[in-house]
Amino acid sequence: MIDPQNQRVEIYRLGKEVEILQSPVNLSGEDVLPGFVLDLQEIWNIG
């Protein structure tokens, strides 16, 4: 889940604790979407 107002990302994975990232520059798709990278800099600059 991406929270642009607080520049926070919550990553939910089956069977694992929620991972919370504060102001990450990008997110990778890891094993779910190999090669996918989401650049978050523009999302953080909105507003």
Backbone as numpy.savetxt, mean C-alpha at the origin, in Angstrom:
# Nx Ny Nz CAx CAy CAz Cx Cy Cz
-5.70 -1.82 2.08 -6.55 -0.66 2.08 -5.64 0.57 2.08
-5.94 1.53 1.20 -5.16 2.75 1.10 -5.97 3.89 1.71
-5.38 4.58 2.68 -6.00 5.72 3.35 -5.21 6.97 2.96
-5.63 7.67 1.89 -4.86 8.82 1.42 -4.84 9.99 2.41
-5.88 10.15 3.19 -5.94 11.26 4.15 -4.83 11.15 5.20
-4.58 9.93 5.68 -3.56 9.70 6.70 -2.27 9.12 6.13
-2.19 8.99 4.80 -1.03 8.43 4.11 -0.61 7.10 4.74
-1.59 6.22 4.84 -1.38 4.94 5.51 -1.93 3.81 4.63
-1.24 2.68 4.64 -1.67 1.50 3.89 -1.77 0.34 4.87
-2.87 -0.39 4.78 -3.06 -1.61 5.58 -3.07 -2.78 4.60
-2.21 -3.76 4.86 -2.11 -4.93 3.98 -2.66 -6.13 4.73
-3.65 -6.76 4.14 -4.31 -7.93 4.73 -3.90 -9.18 3.95
-3.38 -10.17 4.67 -3.00 -11.45 4.06 -3.64 -12.57 4.88
-4.10 -13.57 4.19 -4.75 -14.70 4.83 -3.81 -15.37 5.84
-4.28 -15.50 7.07 -3.53 -16.18 8.11 -2.40 -15.37 8.73
-2.32 -14.07 8.42 -1.24 -13.24 8.97 -1.82 -11.98 9.60
-1.02 -11.36 10.46 -1.40 -10.09 11.07 -1.46 -9.01 10.00
-2.29 -8.00 10.22 -2.37 -6.86 9.31 -1.04 -6.11 9.36
-0.50 -5.80 8.18 0.73 -5.01 8.11 0.34 -3.57 7.81
0.82 -2.64 8.62 0.49 -1.22 8.45 1.75 -0.48 8.03
1.64 0.24 6.91 2.76 1.02 6.39 2.38 2.50 6.43
3.28 3.33 6.89 3.05 4.77 6.95 3.81 5.44 5.82
3.08 6.06 4.90 3.64 6.82 3.77 4.61 6.03 2.90
4.26 4.81 2.48 5.17 4.10 1.58 5.22 4.79 0.22
6.37 4.73 -0.44 6.53 5.34 -1.76 5.81 4.50 -2.81
5.86 3.16 -2.66 5.17 2.29 -3.61 4.80 0.98 -2.94
3.95 0.23 -3.61 3.54 -1.10 -3.15 3.77 -2.09 -4.27
4.24 -3.27 -3.91 4.43 -4.31 -4.93 3.28 -5.31 -4.83
3.06 -6.02 -5.92 2.02 -7.04 -5.96 2.46 -8.35 -5.34
3.73 -8.43 -4.95 4.31 -9.62 -4.34 3.97 -10.87 -5.16
3.60 -11.96 -4.51 3.30 -13.21 -5.22 1.93 -13.18 -5.88
1.04 -12.30 -5.42 -0.33 -12.24 -5.95 -0.34 -11.64 -7.36
0.41 -10.56 -7.55 0.52 -9.89 -8.86 2.00 -9.65 -9.15
2.73 -10.69 -9.55 4.16 -10.54 -9.79 4.45 -9.43 -10.81
5.41 -8.58 -10.50 5.81 -7.51 -11.41 5.00 -6.24 -11.27
3.87 -6.28 -10.54 3.03 -5.09 -10.37 3.61 -4.21 -9.28
3.71 -2.91 -9.57 4.16 -1.93 -8.59 3.24 -0.71 -8.69
2.68 -0.31 -7.57 1.80 0.86 -7.50 2.57 2.02 -6.89
2.74 3.10 -7.66 3.42 4.30 -7.19 2.41 5.13 -6.40
2.67 5.33 -5.12 1.73 6.03 -4.25 2.01 7.53 -4.11
3.10 8.02 -4.67 3.47 9.42 -4.50 2.37 10.37 -4.98
1.74 10.07 -6.11 0.67 10.94 -6.61 -0.57 10.88 -5.72
-0.83 9.72 -5.14 -1.99 9.58 -4.25 -1.76 10.42 -3.00
-0.55 10.40 -2.45 -0.27 11.18 -1.26 -0.31 12.68 -1.54
-0.04 13.09 -2.77 -0.02 14.52 -3.12 -1.40 15.09 -3.47
-2.43 14.25 -3.53 -3.78 14.71 -3.83 -4.33 15.47 -2.61
-4.97 16.57 -2.87 -5.61 17.32 -1.79 -4.81 18.50 -1.45
